[in-house]
């Protein structure tokens, strides 16, 4: 780990802070460029990015505080003092950002489908950079390898899972898949938003699995809070995939035929 990137005149510059800023800049540029290419007004892109960033920071901090109350029990003012007690919840920030974007897209009459497709590329790219900062800072801790066979591939028993490396590999894989899906979408004339829905679907599955090897706090029914959030994202994505992928249109005629066949077995009137 290398939490302090460098120091100038006694002032320390932290790795995570630097990489989070770089990640936000990369996300903002890619998000802006993709939406602009889809014909969205630049002022609307700025508003979506600005307000979702503000809400994301607040929600990420609030969720972190709720999940780690012991860190703030001695002085509640530390909630606002990031430099005293750092800590953000990635999934809290994600939910806050997406909720804001969905709301503002409707208010500004920006097609949410465009936003989802742009997010599918901009977000994993930025998150890869953020995970590098997390790796240097050591903010996420993996569980100890439980198997004695771990000595074969990590040198000795007692090493922890490099969860940031797992997440970076998954995000790189997702990024490649999204580029492939975008090409397929252009050729196959997919509905707008379908690529973005596929991103959230796959993202929730992969990250849910990685959560099993993370050191986490409170759990409910043997799943941690992040996993429950990912289950909600998966369920929402599955519903959106059903709608955007044409499942509703395909299911309705079949449902009518099934219901009609069942109904035909009953007499039309009492004998």
Buried (B, 14 or more C-beta within 10 A) or exposed (E): EEBEBEEEEEEEEBBBBBBBEBBBEBBBBBBBEBBEEBEBEEEBBEBBBEBBBEBBBEBBBBBBBEBBEEBBEEEEEBBEEEEEBBBBBBBBBBBBBBBBBBEBBEEBEBBBBBBBBBBBBBBBBBBBBBBBBBBBBEBBEBEEBEEEEBEEEBEEEEBBBBBBEBBBBBBEEBBEBBEEBBEEBEEEEBEBBBBBBBBBBBBBBBBBEBBEBBEBEEEEEEBBBBBBBBEEBBEBBBEBBBBBBEEEEEEEEEEEEEEEEEEEEEEEEEE
